[in-house]
Amino acid sequence: MDRAPRSLHERLVDVLCDVRYPAERWEIIAGAAARGADRVTAYRLARLPYGTYPDLDAVLAGVFAAQPMPRPGRAGP
């Protein structure tokens, strides 16, 4: 049975469920990797600003506030 693709928000919540807060950026990235984060999710977490995050909501806010980098070879608007 095929499952519908999950949103980035759902994937983040899934891979960050074992992280203990407050957490440093590296702890968040390591926790997501340990839970098998996919490439896109890991990439978005890698773009988090350095610092300590008090809870999951702060991590989600940081991920969705960070603008993704453009792909090489693509012109911007």
C-alpha positions as CSV (number, residue, x, y, z in Angstrom):
1,M,0.0,0.0,0.0
2,D,1.4,3.4,-1.0
3,R,1.5,6.2,1.5
4,A,1.0,9.8,0.6
5,P,4.2,11.8,0.8
6,R,4.7,13.4,4.2
7,S,5.3,17.1,4.7
8,L,8.5,18.5,5.9
9,H,6.8,19.4,9.2
10,E,5.7,15.8,9.7
11,R,9.2,14.4,8.9
12,L,10.8,16.9,11.3
13,V,8.5,16.0,14.1
14,D,9.2,12.3,13.5
15,V,13.0,12.5,13.4
16,L,13.2,15.0,16.3
17,C,11.0,13.1,18.7
18,D,13.9,11.7,20.8
19,V,15.9,15.0,21.1
20,R,16.0,16.3,24.6
21,Y,15.5,20.0,25.0
22,P,17.1,22.5,25.4
23,A,19.4,21.3,22.7
24,E,22.3,22.7,20.7
25,R,22.2,22.7,17.0
26,W,24.6,19.8,16.7
27,E,22.5,17.7,19.1
28,I,19.4,18.3,16.9
29,I,21.2,17.4,13.7
30,A,22.7,14.3,15.4
31,G,19.4,13.2,16.8
32,A,17.7,13.5,13.4
33,A,20.5,11.5,11.7
34,A,20.1,8.8,14.3
35,R,16.4,8.6,13.5
36,G,17.1,8.3,9.8
37,A,16.4,11.8,8.5
38,D,16.0,11.9,4.7
39,R,18.3,14.2,2.6
40,V,16.0,17.1,2.4
41,T,15.1,17.1,6.1
42,A,18.8,16.8,7.0
43,Y,19.7,19.6,4.6
44,R,17.1,21.9,6.2
45,L,18.3,21.1,9.7
46,A,21.9,21.8,8.6
47,R,20.8,25.4,7.7
48,L,19.6,26.1,11.3
49,P,21.5,29.0,12.9
50,Y,24.0,28.0,15.6
51,G,22.6,28.2,19.1
52,T,20.5,26.5,21.7
53,Y,16.9,25.6,21.0
54,P,14.6,25.5,24.0
55,D,12.0,23.2,22.4
56,L,10.8,21.6,19.2
57,D,8.7,24.6,18.3
58,A,11.8,26.8,18.2
59,V,13.5,24.3,15.9
60,L,10.5,24.2,13.6
61,A,10.4,28.0,13.5
62,G,14.1,28.1,12.7
63,V,13.8,25.6,9.9
64,F,10.9,27.3,8.3
65,A,12.5,30.8,8.7
66,A,15.7,29.7,6.9
67,Q,15.5,30.2,3.2
68,P,16.7,27.2,1.1
69,M,19.8,27.8,-1.0
70,P,19.2,28.0,-4.7
71,R,20.3,25.0,-6.8
72,P,23.5,25.5,-8.8
73,G,22.7,26.6,-12.4
74,R,19.3,28.1,-11.6
75,A,18.8,31.8,-12.0
76,G,16.9,33.7,-9.3
77,P,13.8,35.8,-9.9
